[in-house]
Amino acid sequence: MMKRAKPITSLLLPGFTFWRNLSIRRARSKGRGMNKEEKRLDRLNELLHALPVDNMAMTLSELDGYITGILACPEMIPPSEWLPDVWGETSEAHFADQEAAEETIGAVMTHHNSVAEAMTRSLLIEPIYEVDPNSDETFWEPWIDGFTRAMELRPAAWENLFDSADEETQTTMIFLRTLQDIYTGKSKFTEDEIDEIDIEAPDLIPNCVASILHQSRPELAGTVAANLSGMPHRAVPRPGRNDPCSCGSGRKYKLCCGRN
């Protein structure tokens, strides 16, 4: 059976260090320097890691899922309410100094704005997953944990959305909760079923979020349509992680263009 990821809240120091040593799926390809966006994410990752270990602060993947959930919520959630959760279980960041506080908060808000801006261009988001550099195993669990933690800030709003949503969106929301149950060990699926979901989850999550955004943030759907008006478009199926890469390299998608 594929090794399951442990919930962040149950990790002791050795496991926590392991998570922090995982590479980020958006990390640069071997032999290529980082572009401006990758440098920004790399620095944000460093700043989050610089917070006290005892804080159990969010990882970059968790933060990305958390911010996506904040922005997907039908109700606006002010930074003053959601920022404290980023710093950890105590909601106290314990920054080293004022300079570190300003840079870290600024980097988190910049990522928030970056995700928000990306949603105006496409509802099909690009989650930041953690990847084991040794096995190339993708860990979607921290991202989902962040997303569902954001949902818990406005449970009534999400319940109302579920009640008024179409069947597709309701199924999508149930699936995301199912992923969280798998992550926390509460799922009633068989081991074989969980392994199958584990493989497909990284590719299904962006589609799930897009379905939710159509219902929870209809103004974004209109913005995306306006941004694409007049542009030729042909839908191209996204390859699976184990499919041959469309670039013609002969490698699997997950080991080629899918790593970026």
Residue frames relative to the residue before (quaternion, step in Angstrom):
aa qw qx qy qz dx dy dz
M 1.0000 0.0000 0.0000 0.0000 0.00 0.00 0.00
M 0.5335 -0.6246 0.4644 0.3310 3.57 -1.02 0.75
K 0.5250 -0.6500 0.4526 0.3115 3.55 -0.96 0.87
R 0.3231 -0.7643 0.5295 0.1763 3.56 -0.80 1.03
A 0.4629 -0.6532 0.5169 0.3030 3.55 -1.08 0.65
K 0.4001 -0.7057 0.5323 0.2421 3.54 -1.10 0.72
P 0.5579 -0.5822 0.4539 0.3791 3.58 -1.10 0.60
I 0.5791 -0.6097 0.4133 0.3495 3.57 -0.97 0.84
T 0.6735 0.5300 -0.3089 0.4124 3.58 0.91 -0.87
S 0.7083 0.4487 -0.2721 0.4721 3.61 1.17 -0.36
L 0.5111 0.6798 -0.4101 0.3293 3.58 1.24 -0.10
L 0.2798 -0.7039 0.6234 0.1937 3.53 -1.11 0.76
L 0.7858 -0.3841 0.2091 0.4373 3.55 -1.27 0.16
P 0.6652 0.4967 -0.3453 0.4378 3.69 0.77 -0.84
G 0.6750 0.4841 -0.2965 0.4713 3.58 0.92 -0.87
F 0.6272 0.5435 -0.3350 0.4461 3.52 1.05 -0.79
T 0.6389 0.5128 -0.3241 0.4731 3.56 1.00 -0.81
F 0.6113 0.5535 -0.3501 0.4442 3.57 1.03 -0.77
W 0.6532 0.5065 -0.3230 0.4609 3.57 0.90 -0.88
R 0.6906 0.4882 -0.2954 0.4444 3.56 0.91 -0.83
N 0.6665 0.4876 -0.3102 0.4710 3.58 1.15 -0.33
L 0.4830 0.6581 -0.4423 0.3714 3.57 1.27 -0.04
S 0.4352 -0.6753 0.5219 0.2869 3.54 -1.04 0.73
I 0.4503 -0.6699 0.5195 0.2803 3.56 -1.25 0.40
R 0.5770 -0.6376 0.3859 0.3342 3.55 -0.92 0.93
R 0.6887 0.4662 -0.2870 0.4754 3.55 1.11 -0.60
A 0.3828 0.7480 -0.4742 0.2630 3.56 1.30 0.02
R 0.6496 -0.5594 0.3576 0.3705 3.52 -1.21 0.62
S 0.5310 -0.6028 0.4893 0.3395 3.55 -1.21 0.54
K 0.6291 -0.5510 0.3897 0.3856 3.55 -1.14 0.59
G 0.8151 0.2454 -0.1910 0.4887 3.53 -0.91 0.95
R 0.7007 0.4104 -0.2762 0.5141 3.62 1.22 -0.02
G 0.4635 -0.6873 0.4890 0.2713 3.55 -0.95 0.89
M 0.5715 -0.6033 0.4346 0.3471 3.54 -1.25 0.39
N 0.3623 -0.6912 0.5725 0.2514 3.55 -1.09 0.71
K 0.7594 -0.3965 0.2571 0.4473 3.58 -1.30 0.05
E 0.6669 0.5037 -0.3011 0.4592 3.59 0.95 -0.88
E 0.6611 0.5001 -0.3074 0.4673 3.57 0.96 -0.82
K 0.6258 0.5219 -0.3364 0.4721 3.59 1.06 -0.70
R 0.6258 0.5371 -0.3356 0.4554 3.58 1.03 -0.78
L 0.6828 0.4763 -0.2851 0.4751 3.58 0.89 -0.93
D 0.6279 0.5410 -0.3327 0.4498 3.56 1.02 -0.78
R 0.6677 0.4858 -0.2975 0.4793 3.57 0.99 -0.85
L 0.6217 0.5279 -0.3387 0.4691 3.60 1.00 -0.77
N 0.6271 0.5363 -0.3227 0.4637 3.55 1.00 -0.83
E 0.6601 0.5093 -0.3003 0.4634 3.59 0.95 -0.89
L 0.6628 0.5168 -0.3058 0.4473 3.57 0.95 -0.87
L 0.6460 0.5013 -0.3197 0.4787 3.59 1.01 -0.76
H 0.6656 0.4998 -0.2985 0.4669 3.57 1.01 -0.79
A 0.6205 0.5669 -0.3369 0.4244 3.58 1.18 -0.51
L 0.5332 0.6142 -0.4125 0.4103 3.58 1.23 -0.26
P 0.6438 -0.5431 0.3553 0.4053 3.63 -1.04 0.61
V 0.5470 -0.6468 0.4279 0.3152 3.56 -0.91 0.96
D 0.6457 0.5471 -0.3224 0.4241 3.58 0.98 -0.84
N 0.5524 0.6257 -0.3898 0.3891 3.59 1.20 -0.39
M 0.1811 -0.7782 0.5587 0.2223 3.56 1.11 -0.80
A 0.1130 0.8247 -0.5401 0.1242 3.57 0.91 0.96
M 0.6308 -0.5449 0.3928 0.3886 3.55 -1.23 0.41
T 0.4050 -0.6489 0.5796 0.2809 3.51 -1.23 0.57
L 0.6941 -0.4559 0.3312 0.4480 3.58 -1.25 0.15
S 0.6540 0.5133 -0.3160 0.4570 3.59 0.96 -0.83
E 0.6411 0.5114 -0.3196 0.4747 3.58 0.96 -0.85
L 0.6582 0.5198 -0.3070 0.4499 3.56 0.90 -0.94
D 0.6447 0.5247 -0.3235 0.4521 3.58 0.96 -0.84
G 0.6681 0.4774 -0.2959 0.4881 3.59 0.96 -0.83
Y 0.6313 0.5465 -0.3183 0.4488 3.56 1.04 -0.85
I 0.6833 0.4735 -0.2832 0.4782 3.59 0.85 -0.95
T 0.6155 0.5330 -0.3452 0.4668 3.59 1.03 -0.73
G 0.6618 0.4984 -0.2980 0.4742 3.58 1.00 -0.83
I 0.6081 0.5452 -0.3427 0.4643 3.58 1.07 -0.74
L 0.7235 0.4457 -0.2397 0.4695 3.56 0.86 -1.00
A 0.6620 0.4986 -0.3100 0.4660 3.60 1.15 -0.52
C 0.5076 0.6686 -0.4184 0.3468 3.59 1.21 -0.33
P 0.5215 -0.6508 0.4510 0.3181 3.62 -0.97 0.79
E 0.7337 0.3369 -0.2074 0.5524 3.59 1.23 -0.48
M 0.4927 -0.6497 0.4864 0.3141 3.57 -1.06 0.70
I 0.1378 -0.7740 0.6152 0.0597 3.57 -0.96 0.93
P 0.3590 -0.7658 0.4869 0.2182 3.62 -0.49 1.11
P 0.6259 -0.5606 0.3884 0.3784 3.62 -1.11 0.62
S 0.6039 0.5798 -0.3617 0.4102 3.59 1.03 -0.71
E 0.6861 0.4690 -0.2733 0.4845 3.58 1.20 -0.51
W 0.7839 0.3598 -0.2009 0.4644 3.59 0.87 -0.87
L 0.5533 0.6449 -0.3959 0.3481 3.61 1.12 -0.51
P 0.6389 0.5560 -0.3601 0.3912 3.65 0.80 -0.84
D 0.6365 0.5438 -0.3353 0.4321 3.60 1.02 -0.71
V 0.5652 0.6043 -0.3848 0.4090 3.58 1.17 -0.51
W 0.6949 0.5145 -0.2777 0.4187 3.56 1.00 -0.85
G 0.7154 -0.4501 0.2568 0.4687 3.59 1.18 -0.21
E 0.7839 -0.3711 0.2408 0.4357 3.52 -1.36 -0.09
T 0.7062 0.4497 -0.2694 0.4759 3.60 1.07 -0.66
S 0.3695 -0.7430 0.4622 0.3127 3.59 1.33 -0.31
E 0.5995 0.5187 -0.3655 0.4879 3.59 1.29 0.29
A 0.3680 -0.7815 0.4658 0.1922 3.57 -0.60 1.16
H 0.1166 -0.8148 0.5512 0.1370 3.59 1.03 -0.81
F 0.0429 0.8209 -0.5635 0.0826 3.54 0.72 1.10
A 0.6054 -0.5829 0.4061 0.3589 3.55 -1.17 0.62
D 0.7750 -0.1427 0.1212 0.6037 3.57 1.03 -0.81
Q 0.7365 -0.4197 0.2930 0.4422 3.56 -1.32 0.05
E 0.6350 0.5401 -0.3306 0.4425 3.58 1.00 -0.80
A 0.6555 0.5000 -0.3058 0.4763 3.58 0.97 -0.87
A 0.6304 0.5405 -0.3304 0.4487 3.58 1.02 -0.81
E 0.6882 0.4863 -0.2867 0.4558 3.57 0.84 -0.97
E 0.6729 0.4913 -0.3080 0.4592 3.59 0.93 -0.86
T 0.6770 0.5015 -0.3016 0.4463 3.60 0.90 -0.90
I 0.6673 0.4822 -0.3015 0.4809 3.58 0.88 -0.92
G 0.6468 0.5239 -0.3147 0.4562 3.57 1.01 -0.82
A 0.6587 0.5100 -0.3070 0.4602 3.58 1.01 -0.82
V 0.6399 0.5139 -0.3243 0.4703 3.59 1.03 -0.77
M 0.6775 0.4833 -0.2957 0.4690 3.58 0.91 -0.87
T 0.6045 0.5440 -0.3504 0.4645 3.58 1.09 -0.66
H 0.6559 0.4899 -0.3186 0.4779 3.58 1.00 -0.78
H 0.5941 0.5542 -0.3555 0.4620 3.58 1.05 -0.71
N 0.6926 0.4725 -0.2746 0.4708 3.57 0.85 -0.98
S 0.6288 0.5436 -0.3318 0.4461 3.58 1.08 -0.73
V 0.6598 0.4897 -0.3010 0.4841 3.58 0.96 -0.87
A 0.6432 0.5243 -0.3191 0.4577 3.58 0.99 -0.86
E 0.6640 0.4982 -0.3026 0.4683 3.57 0.95 -0.87
A 0.6369 0.5331 -0.3283 0.4499 3.58 1.00 -0.80
M 0.6350 0.5444 -0.3291 0.4384 3.59 1.06 -0.72
T 0.6284 0.5219 -0.3463 0.4613 3.61 1.14 -0.49
R 0.6751 0.4691 -0.2912 0.4893 3.58 1.25 -0.35
S 0.7895 -0.0829 0.0773 0.6031 3.56 1.10 -0.70
L 0.3985 -0.7077 0.5302 0.2436 3.56 -0.98 0.85
L 0.5935 0.5399 -0.3656 0.4718 3.58 1.27 -0.25
I 0.1815 -0.8379 0.5100 0.0705 3.54 0.10 1.34
E 0.3363 -0.7098 0.5782 0.2210 3.57 -1.32 0.28
P 0.2240 -0.8117 0.5231 0.1314 3.61 0.00 1.24
I 0.3503 -0.6820 0.5934 0.2449 3.54 -1.23 0.52
Y 0.0699 -0.7999 0.5961 0.0017 3.55 -0.47 1.22
E 0.4153 -0.6580 0.5557 0.2929 3.53 -1.26 0.39
V 0.1221 -0.8012 0.5853 0.0240 3.56 -1.01 0.86
D 0.4025 -0.6836 0.5545 0.2516 3.54 -0.96 0.89
P 0.3715 -0.7676 0.4725 0.2225 3.64 -0.47 1.13
N 0.6456 0.5296 -0.3248 0.4442 3.59 1.19 -0.40
S 0.7987 0.2649 -0.1295 0.5245 3.57 0.89 -0.90
D 0.3476 -0.7450 0.4756 0.3129 3.58 1.33 -0.35
E 0.3624 0.7252 -0.5039 0.2981 3.59 1.18 0.45
T 0.3151 -0.7555 0.5501 0.1650 3.55 -0.87 1.00
F 0.1782 -0.7732 0.6029 0.0839 3.56 -0.91 0.97
W 0.1362 -0.8085 0.5715 0.0335 3.55 -0.30 1.30
E 0.4975 0.7228 -0.3915 0.2770 3.55 1.24 -0.51
P 0.6677 0.4862 -0.3428 0.4475 3.68 0.76 -0.80
W 0.6238 0.5384 -0.3462 0.4485 3.60 1.03 -0.76
I 0.6681 0.4939 -0.2903 0.4748 3.57 0.93 -0.94
D 0.6215 0.5381 -0.3443 0.4535 3.58 1.01 -0.77
G 0.6515 0.5084 -0.3105 0.4697 3.58 0.99 -0.81
F 0.6562 0.5221 -0.3112 0.4473 3.58 0.92 -0.91
T 0.7088 0.4534 -0.2738 0.4658 3.59 0.82 -0.95
R 0.5900 0.5483 -0.3722 0.4612 3.60 1.14 -0.51
A 0.6225 0.5192 -0.3351 0.4802 3.58 1.09 -0.66
M 0.6245 0.5441 -0.3365 0.4479 3.59 1.01 -0.78
E 0.6500 0.5455 -0.3160 0.4244 3.58 1.06 -0.76
L 0.5659 0.5962 -0.3906 0.4144 3.60 1.22 -0.25
R 0.7872 0.1402 -0.0711 0.5963 3.59 1.19 -0.55
P 0.0467 -0.8515 0.5217 0.0246 3.64 0.62 1.06
A 0.6505 0.5235 -0.3296 0.4407 3.60 0.95 -0.81
A 0.6420 0.5261 -0.3239 0.4540 3.59 0.98 -0.82
W 0.6792 0.4771 -0.2912 0.4758 3.57 0.98 -0.83
E 0.6197 0.5301 -0.3430 0.4662 3.59 1.07 -0.67
N 0.6505 0.5083 -0.3102 0.4714 3.56 0.99 -0.82
L 0.6264 0.5284 -0.3317 0.4672 3.56 1.05 -0.79
F 0.6466 0.5236 -0.3189 0.4539 3.58 0.92 -0.90
D 0.6781 0.5091 -0.2945 0.4407 3.58 0.89 -0.94
S 0.7563 0.3865 -0.2028 0.4874 3.60 1.04 -0.75
A 0.5591 0.6429 -0.3765 0.3637 3.59 1.26 -0.29
D 0.5609 -0.5742 0.4638 0.3749 3.54 -1.29 0.30
E 0.7234 -0.4656 0.2918 0.4180 3.55 -1.29 0.29
E 0.6303 0.5483 -0.3377 0.4336 3.59 0.99 -0.79
T 0.6909 0.4692 -0.2826 0.4719 3.56 0.89 -0.92
Q 0.6150 0.5356 -0.3487 0.4618 3.58 1.03 -0.70
T 0.6460 0.5113 -0.3115 0.4736 3.58 0.97 -0.86
T 0.6316 0.5428 -0.3165 0.4543 3.55 1.03 -0.83
M 0.6784 0.4893 -0.2909 0.4645 3.58 0.89 -0.93
I 0.6270 0.5204 -0.3301 0.4766 3.57 1.06 -0.73
F 0.6443 0.5315 -0.3237 0.4446 3.57 1.00 -0.84
L 0.6549 0.5039 -0.3222 0.4619 3.60 0.94 -0.83
R 0.6389 0.5005 -0.3243 0.4860 3.58 1.05 -0.69
T 0.6093 0.5493 -0.3416 0.4586 3.55 1.12 -0.68
L 0.6279 0.5282 -0.3293 0.4672 3.57 1.03 -0.78
Q 0.6494 0.5065 -0.3170 0.4704 3.57 0.99 -0.81
D 0.6279 0.5264 -0.3332 0.4666 3.60 1.04 -0.73
I 0.6245 0.5208 -0.3354 0.4756 3.58 1.05 -0.75
Y 0.6531 0.5374 -0.2984 0.4423 3.55 0.96 -0.93
T 0.7606 0.3756 -0.1907 0.4940 3.57 0.93 -0.91
G 0.5459 -0.6619 0.3777 0.3483 3.59 1.27 0.14
K 0.5319 0.6485 -0.3936 0.3764 3.58 1.23 0.36
S 0.4797 0.6995 -0.4269 0.3135 3.60 1.24 -0.13
K 0.3242 -0.7439 0.5561 0.1797 3.55 -1.14 0.72
F 0.4177 0.6980 -0.4748 0.3360 3.58 1.28 0.23
T 0.5485 -0.5893 0.4699 0.3621 3.56 -1.24 0.43
E 0.6683 -0.4985 0.3595 0.4191 3.57 -1.25 0.32
D 0.6443 0.5186 -0.3236 0.4595 3.59 1.00 -0.80
E 0.6547 0.5069 -0.3122 0.4658 3.58 0.99 -0.81
I 0.6451 0.5174 -0.3147 0.4660 3.57 1.01 -0.82
D 0.6378 0.5264 -0.3286 0.4562 3.59 0.99 -0.80
E 0.6508 0.5095 -0.3135 0.4675 3.57 1.00 -0.80
I 0.6516 0.4982 -0.3100 0.4808 3.57 0.96 -0.86
D 0.6188 0.5729 -0.3346 0.4205 3.57 1.00 -0.85
I 0.6717 0.4983 -0.2894 0.4656 3.56 1.01 -0.84
E 0.7458 0.4323 -0.2200 0.4566 3.57 0.92 -0.93
A 0.5251 0.6990 -0.3942 0.2835 3.59 1.10 -0.65
P 0.6583 0.5256 -0.3544 0.4060 3.68 0.75 -0.85
D 0.7122 0.4338 -0.2575 0.4880 3.59 1.05 -0.72
L 0.6636 0.5155 -0.3077 0.4464 3.60 1.15 -0.53
I 0.5778 0.6342 -0.3735 0.3528 3.59 1.04 -0.73
P 0.6643 0.4937 -0.3440 0.4435 3.69 0.77 -0.82
N 0.6534 0.5058 -0.3137 0.4678 3.60 1.00 -0.78
C 0.6201 0.5402 -0.3390 0.4569 3.58 1.07 -0.74
V 0.6716 0.4921 -0.2988 0.4664 3.57 0.89 -0.94
A 0.6275 0.5333 -0.3407 0.4536 3.60 0.99 -0.78
S 0.6414 0.5224 -0.3197 0.4620 3.58 0.98 -0.83
I 0.6569 0.5026 -0.3037 0.4729 3.58 0.99 -0.84
L 0.6564 0.5305 -0.3135 0.4352 3.59 0.90 -0.92
H 0.5954 0.5680 -0.3627 0.4374 3.59 1.07 -0.67
Q 0.7331 0.4047 -0.2217 0.4996 3.57 1.09 -0.74
S 0.7473 0.4297 -0.2283 0.4526 3.57 0.88 -0.96
R 0.7920 0.1553 -0.0664 0.5867 3.57 1.12 -0.67
P 0.0658 -0.8520 0.5186 0.0288 3.60 0.58 1.12
E 0.5900 0.5763 -0.3786 0.4201 3.59 1.14 -0.51
L 0.6037 0.5475 -0.3564 0.4569 3.58 1.17 -0.53
A 0.6195 0.5431 -0.3428 0.4514 3.57 1.00 -0.80
G 0.6576 0.5038 -0.3057 0.4693 3.57 1.03 -0.77
T 0.6378 0.5284 -0.3208 0.4595 3.56 1.05 -0.77
V 0.6454 0.5186 -0.3177 0.4621 3.56 0.96 -0.89
A 0.6497 0.5163 -0.3143 0.4610 3.57 0.95 -0.90
A 0.6608 0.5075 -0.3089 0.4587 3.58 0.98 -0.83
N 0.6573 0.5165 -0.3108 0.4524 3.57 1.02 -0.82
L 0.7252 0.4288 -0.2365 0.4840 3.56 1.14 -0.64
S 0.4508 0.7082 -0.4521 0.3014 3.59 1.24 -0.15
G 0.8008 0.2630 -0.2171 0.4924 3.53 -0.98 0.90
M 0.6319 0.5137 -0.3378 0.4719 3.56 1.27 -0.12
P 0.4565 -0.6663 0.5015 0.3100 3.61 -0.89 0.85
H 0.0045 -0.8134 0.5806 -0.0365 3.54 -0.91 0.85
R 0.0140 0.7610 -0.6483 0.0187 3.50 -1.05 0.87
A 0.4089 -0.7301 0.4899 0.2445 3.54 -0.60 1.13
V 0.0893 -0.7810 0.6177 0.0210 3.54 -0.88 1.01
P 0.4330 -0.7091 0.4823 0.2775 3.60 -0.63 1.05
R 0.4132 -0.6911 0.5314 0.2631 3.56 -0.98 0.82
P 0.4247 -0.7185 0.4776 0.2745 3.63 -0.71 1.00
G 0.5180 -0.6142 0.4934 0.3332 3.54 -1.20 0.56
R 0.6668 -0.5328 0.3344 0.3996 3.56 -1.19 0.47
N 0.7483 0.3798 -0.2169 0.4988 3.61 1.09 -0.63
D 0.4860 0.6502 -0.4385 0.3858 3.60 1.28 0.16
P 0.6040 -0.5390 0.4228 0.4072 3.61 -1.20 0.42
C 0.5007 -0.6611 0.4635 0.3121 3.59 -0.94 0.84
S 0.4986 -0.6917 0.4476 0.2696 3.57 -0.98 0.91
C 0.5577 0.6227 -0.3954 0.3806 3.62 1.22 -0.22
G 0.5270 -0.6674 0.3915 0.3516 3.58 1.28 -0.20
S 0.4233 0.7326 -0.4505 0.2847 3.60 1.25 0.16
G 0.4550 -0.6829 0.4521 0.3497 3.56 1.20 -0.53
R 0.6041 0.5492 -0.3567 0.4540 3.58 1.28 -0.13
K 0.6118 -0.5215 0.4280 0.4129 3.55 -1.29 0.26
Y 0.6337 -0.5604 0.3832 0.3709 3.56 -1.14 0.72
K 0.6796 0.5081 -0.3034 0.4334 3.61 0.90 -0.93
L 0.7157 0.4180 -0.2527 0.4993 3.59 1.17 -0.49
C 0.6988 0.4169 -0.2619 0.5189 3.56 1.28 -0.01
C 0.8482 0.0386 -0.0027 0.5282 3.60 -0.55 -1.15
G 0.6021 0.5880 -0.3540 0.4078 3.60 1.15 -0.52
R 0.5800 0.5858 -0.3723 0.4264 3.59 1.24 -0.25
N 0.6755 0.4969 -0.2927 0.4595 3.59 1.19 -0.44
